[in-house]
Amino acid sequence: MTDAAIRSVDIRLSAAALGAVALQTALVLLWSGAAAERLSAVEAKTAASAELSVRIARLEEQVIAMRAQLVRIETKLEEGR
């Protein structure tokens, strides 16, 4: 091969390598954007779930208090008989 042919092959290989790196970089950026979006969705669901946990705990306490009140009412009704 002549020097001109070797240089031509080197330039083509360099351009191909540069193109491959650019393509991989673009794909990594797309992937990281999608991953960030999924993470945001999971964080939003987690925040909503934490609020629900607090509400459920409050409801459980209210049910316990209502049961105790019901027992007191039933006891007073039975004493009145």
Backbone as numpy.savetxt, mean C-alpha at the origin, in Angstrom:
# Nx Ny Nz CAx CAy CAz Cx Cy Cz
40.09 -6.83 -41.16 39.26 -5.65 -41.16 40.14 -4.40 -41.16
39.59 -3.41 -41.75 40.33 -2.15 -41.79 40.00 -1.33 -40.56
40.77 -0.31 -40.34 40.54 0.58 -39.19 39.16 1.24 -39.26
38.72 1.59 -40.43 37.42 2.25 -40.61 36.29 1.28 -40.24
36.44 0.01 -40.61 35.41 -0.99 -40.30 35.36 -1.26 -38.81
36.52 -1.30 -38.19 36.58 -1.53 -36.73 35.93 -0.37 -36.00
36.22 0.85 -36.41 35.63 2.04 -35.78 34.11 2.04 -35.97
33.66 1.65 -37.13 32.23 1.59 -37.42 31.54 0.59 -36.49
32.17 -0.57 -36.28 31.62 -1.58 -35.38 31.63 -1.06 -33.95
32.70 -0.38 -33.53 32.79 0.19 -32.18 31.68 1.22 -31.96
31.45 2.05 -32.94 30.41 3.08 -32.80 29.04 2.43 -32.70
28.79 1.40 -33.51 27.50 0.72 -33.45 27.30 0.03 -32.11
28.37 -0.61 -31.61 28.26 -1.28 -30.31 28.05 -0.26 -29.20
28.74 0.85 -29.26 28.56 1.90 -28.25 27.15 2.46 -28.29
26.63 2.69 -29.48 25.27 3.21 -29.62 24.25 2.19 -29.11
24.48 0.92 -29.39 23.57 -0.13 -28.91 23.60 -0.23 -27.39
24.79 -0.15 -26.81 24.93 -0.21 -25.35 24.25 1.00 -24.73
24.44 2.17 -25.29 23.82 3.39 -24.78 22.30 3.29 -24.89
21.81 2.78 -25.99 20.37 2.60 -26.17 19.80 1.62 -25.16
20.53 0.54 -24.90 20.07 -0.46 -23.92 20.00 0.14 -22.52
21.02 0.92 -22.16 21.03 1.56 -20.84 19.88 2.56 -20.73
19.63 3.33 -21.79 18.53 4.30 -21.78 17.18 3.59 -21.63
17.01 2.48 -22.35 15.76 1.72 -22.27 15.57 1.15 -20.87
16.62 0.58 -20.30 16.53 0.03 -18.95 16.23 1.11 -17.93
16.83 2.28 -18.10 16.57 3.39 -17.19 15.10 3.81 -17.26
14.57 3.91 -18.47 13.16 4.27 -18.63 12.24 3.24 -17.99
12.56 1.96 -18.16 11.74 0.91 -17.57 11.81 0.93 -16.05
12.98 1.21 -15.51 13.11 1.29 -14.04 12.30 2.46 -13.51
12.30 3.58 -14.21 11.52 4.73 -13.77 10.03 4.43 -13.82
9.58 3.75 -14.87 8.17 3.36 -14.94 7.80 2.40 -13.81
8.66 1.43 -13.57 8.40 0.46 -12.51 8.35 1.14 -11.16
9.29 2.05 -10.89 9.31 2.71 -9.58 8.09 3.61 -9.41
7.62 4.23 -10.49 6.40 5.03 -10.40 5.19 4.17 -10.06
5.10 3.02 -10.68 3.99 2.10 -10.39 4.08 1.58 -8.96
5.28 1.28 -8.51 5.46 0.80 -7.13 5.07 1.88 -6.13
5.42 3.12 -6.41 5.06 4.22 -5.51 3.54 4.39 -5.46
2.88 4.22 -6.58 1.42 4.34 -6.63 0.77 3.23 -5.81
1.29 2.00 -5.95 0.75 0.89 -5.15 0.97 1.12 -3.67
2.13 1.64 -3.32 2.43 1.92 -1.91 1.48 2.99 -1.37
1.19 4.00 -2.14 0.25 5.03 -1.71 -1.13 4.44 -1.47
-1.55 3.54 -2.34 -2.86 2.91 -2.17 -2.90 2.07 -0.89
-1.83 1.34 -0.63 -1.77 0.52 0.59 -1.77 1.40 1.83
-1.05 2.50 1.80 -1.03 3.42 2.94 -2.40 4.01 3.19
-3.14 4.34 2.14 -4.48 4.88 2.31 -5.41 3.85 2.93
-5.31 2.60 2.48 -6.14 1.54 3.06 -5.78 1.31 4.52
-4.50 1.38 4.84 -4.06 1.18 6.22 -4.59 2.28 7.12
-4.56 3.51 6.64 -5.08 4.63 7.43 -6.57 4.45 7.68
-7.31 4.05 6.67 -8.75 3.82 6.82 -9.00 2.68 7.79
-8.18 1.65 7.73 -8.34 0.51 8.62 -8.05 0.89 10.07
-7.09 1.77 10.29 -6.79 2.22 11.66 -7.97 2.97 12.25
-8.62 3.82 11.43 -9.79 4.54 11.90 -10.92 3.58 12.24
-11.10 2.55 11.42 -12.14 1.56 11.69 -11.86 0.80 12.97
-10.60 0.52 13.24 -10.25 -0.20 14.47 -10.64 0.61 15.69
-10.41 1.91 15.65 -10.77 2.77 16.77 -12.29 2.79 16.94
-13.01 2.91 15.84 -14.48 2.94 15.91 -15.02 1.62 16.45
-14.45 0.51 16.03 -14.91 -0.80 16.50 -14.65 -0.94 18.00
-13.50 -0.47 18.46 -13.19 -0.54 19.88 -14.21 0.27 20.69
-14.57 1.45 20.19 -15.57 2.27 20.88 -16.92 1.56 20.93
-17.31 0.96 19.81 -18.58 0.25 19.76 -18.59 -0.94 20.72
-17.47 -1.63 20.82 -17.39 -2.76 21.75 -17.59 -2.29 23.18
-16.98 -1.17 23.53 -17.14 -0.63 24.88 -18.58 -0.22 25.14
-19.23 0.35 24.14 -20.63 0.74 24.30 -21.53 -0.48 24.47
-21.25 -1.55 23.73 -22.04 -2.77 23.87 -21.85 -3.37 25.26
-20.63 -3.35 25.75 -20.38 -3.86 27.11 -21.16 -3.05 28.14
-21.16 -1.73 27.99 -21.90 -0.88 28.92 -23.41 -1.13 28.82
-23.92 -1.33 27.60 -25.36 -1.61 27.43 -25.73 -2.94 28.05
-24.86 -3.94 27.93 -25.16 -5.24 28.54 -25.22 -5.12 30.06
-24.28 -4.37 30.63 -24.28 -4.18 32.08 -25.56 -3.46 32.50
-25.97 -2.47 31.75 -27.19 -1.73 32.04 -28.41 -2.64 31.94
-28.43 -3.49 30.93 -29.53 -4.43 30.76 -29.62 -5.40 31.93
-28.48 -5.86 32.40 -28.47 -6.77 33.55 -29.04 -6.05 34.77
-28.66 -4.79 34.98 -29.19 -4.03 36.12 -30.71 -3.86 36.00
-31.18 -3.56 34.79 -32.62 -3.38 34.58 -33.35 -4.69 34.85
-32.83 -5.80 34.33 -33.47 -7.10 34.55 -33.49 -7.46 36.03
-32.41 -7.14 36.72 -32.34 -7.44 38.15 -33.40 -6.65 38.92
-33.56 -5.37 38.58 -34.57 -4.54 39.27 -35.97 -5.03 38.95
-36.21 -5.47 37.71 -37.53 -5.98 37.35 -37.83 -7.27 38.10
-36.85 -8.13 38.25 -37.06 -9.38 38.98 -37.27 -9.13 40.47
-36.62 -8.14 41.02 -36.81 -7.81 42.43 -38.21 -7.28 42.67
-38.78 -6.61 41.71 -40.11 -6.01 41.84 -41.22 -7.04 41.80
-40.96 -8.23 41.38 -42.02 -9.27 41.28 -42.40 -9.80 42.59
